[in-house]
């Protein structure tokens, strides 16, 4: 398939984005013949470019800077300004001794490695640096390596072995090297060679990491083709936060990953195969990695990483740890207090059920890197037959105080009998021989979503399972897992059931086979209440997860999975005992001397599931459900009252709220950023380290903001110039949570770029007129666009959800748009537009199936919309209120995350606040100081950037 799931994690560790699959392989014969088909970058209505140069060019040592479709002139300009290449780089070469010309990240365009080194030169180097010359091309300039370790990087069902380096500037993983007993760095000679770590564990190659399904993905390539496998795993260079590339030397490719020290968000100890041997690195760009070390070295690695005093970023989502810093001992009292603090927030209703469950999964060692330890989520509904869901009826819901095997009395009796009748002196009693979470279950659910489709086939010997055994129906899967006729199935759910509709759709037209009935397996069959929409299923399913009934009973399920009912007498009484090899600490694999027995245990652990780390030894607290939410100003827009809170001398182009700080100070001024072309728009990342500018030459420039001290002027360093628009760039939005840049232009195009890799992702269908405004919801990932009077809402993957002509007057252009970021699930379907006429309009997006019920309420003009050809949007935008106060065009809008007020600014410098009087009183003085205004003014000379300064003066 052309697209696959992007591993970048967004808010609350959700993964919603799809990315291009960069490299395709025809068949194994073509691989053996060294004839691989390179996929071309194709996109409807979008710019077309080759992902990679042809094989011949690559053999000659060319590096293809695909990324931003840079034309010759813009590339020259970028180099003049000191830009670094930030692109897909791969090399296919037949020379066993020659290196690719890809050097260290910042030298890839200028520095070549001399592949004509003599043996004498090598011998001299070997005497001095213990083989470090082999890895020097992969390091940043002036890097000094402080510590070196053998490691394995876990990717789904695969392990990629290499070395882990802790430097003074960065952290690195470089594949297909190893450190021998004398401390010398050596290259692997063969992909089938057993890793140093597995040699120490004492397993044979055919059982490494769980026998067949854990074999190395590179082994199927042989040594003839030296290229990266798959898409994002190693095939990108990580822009502003880190880098990933592939170099080739010797017999094997050397994919490598680099983390700049300031980009590491969190470090956690982890188990792998129920052994305390792993460390998980969480990166600011959402690209997280699970690294496995020698058991005797893991503690040393973790200690040395903590000693680096890595600057954990407190601005990012706290789902990962709930704390900015973590004690060096994960099992410490501080770690337990951290979990307790998060539990208190959940109990008080400060965080959602989804966020809390993801947090518990993270603390219990569950993550996306290792499919055998994937996050586990509960079935919450039992009704998959009704036309509508009744959340006031307990029968609608699953029994959360019972494991899946006990959803029926018959099932519970059956498992109790099995437990009571078990009589084996060597195997402890258990209720269930299968598990609720395993790699097979994850791939069962995700078979329609690449790259899991290929992993699913790998698990089934190269093809999909029989069509009747595939994930085909929500209802049938529930009935099977709930013990109704199948006592071997007790599986729970995965997080994607609550945020990602794409995995239920066969959008890539995979051939999933015919059922015995003759029916072709396609999209997942949804319950009636989903109205035939995967997106509606996800929305209502998430609503069920956050419902009062689930909130009042979720603590029972937590007791079963993460708490005191997981083990011991309480687990026995709760009918919740699984096979003993699924529990942490049940067996010391390192002490098993028989290779066959060790292989059997590892196969059991990898194939049949692992129970999460136990987090609570006492009954979990119950959640309070009487928390009152503030009235939503857009839902109650009929009651909004406006008043002016500030008048400036300039047009207001952007409004940002932050505590009680007010704009008052000039930070820096920068000129000639686009070589004399006028800057039209600007946007910055949340952490203040990246600035993106768009100019009338159609170029988008990505800058790193740097300063040496608090009083030193900010410096802008060009990271990359992005070229695809053919006319001036009119609007930009940087979404750091989803690592996106979205740009709009006078050429009627909207283009999505990857902020991490700084490459083109996709272009939305062409708009009827110039694009005037863009907004990205940093919680949901939805993209809102405005072009003339056309308002449209898009999914993060480019699906048009809804569109409408927002005005009957063709000249009443939309100048700004915004959306609510109070919640990632509750009332997210409200939007606001600011118009040329001075009007502020409030819109609600509703599903077409609800349209008839809403017709009588609609007061607005809904005709028109985006022309999607044969396809129609499944939602509609309905006008709820027109707010009139401004006498000049409304140029900026912002809805505060606490829902207290809607702020609007106009072209004459008037800043107004829209509030609900009954909520805040007639005059609340805190409103005057609860905002800042960030204005980026542009002129022919350059960019003037203002920021925040605390002030006690009234605005």
Secondary structure, 3 states (H helix, E strand, C coil): CCEEECCCCCHHHCCCCEEECCCCCCCHHHHHCCCCCCCEECCCCCCCEECCCCHHHHHCCCCCCCCCCCCHHHHHHHHHCCCCCCCCCCCCCCCCCCCCCCCCHHHCCCCCCCCCCCHHHHHHHHHHHCCHHHCHHHCCCCCCEEEEEEEEEEEECEEEEEEEEEECCEEEEEECEEECCCCCEEECCCCCCCCHHHHHHCCCHHHCCCHHHHCCHHHHHCCCCCCCCCCCCCCCCCCCCEEEEEEEECCEEEEEEEEEHHHEEEEEEEEECCEEEEEEEEECCCCCEEEECCHHHHHHHHHHHHHCCCCCCCCCCCCCCCCCCCCCCCCCHHHHHHHHHHHHHHHCCCCCHHHHHHHHHHHCCCCCCEHHHCCCECCCECCCCCCCCCCCCHHHECCCCCCHHHCCHHHHHHHHHHHHHCCCCCCCCCCECCCCCCHHHHHHHCCCCCCHHHHHHHHCCCCCCCHHHCCCEHHHHHHHHCCCCCCCCCCCECHHHHCCHHHHCCCCCCCCCECCCCCECCCCECCHHHCCCHHHHHHHHHHHHCCHHHHHHHHHHHHHHCCHHHCHHHHHHCCCCECHHHCCCCCCHHHCCCHHHHHHHHHHHHHHCCCCCCCCCCCCCCCCCCCCCCCCCCCCHHHEEEEEEEECCCCCCCCECCCCCEEEEEEEEEECCCCCCCEEEEEECCCCCEEEEEECCCEEEEEEEECCCCCCCCEEEEEEEEECCCCCEEEEEEECCCCEEEEEECCCCEEEEECCCCEEEEECCCCCCCEEEEEECCCCCCEEEEECCEEEEECCCCCEEEEEECCCCCCCCEEEEEECCCCCCCCCCEEEEEECCCEEEEEEEEEHHHHHHHHCCCCCCCCCCCCCCCCCCCEEEEEEEEEECCCCCEEEEEECCCCCCEEEEECCCEEEEEEEHHHHCCCCHHHHCCCECCCEEECCCEEEEEEEECCCCCC
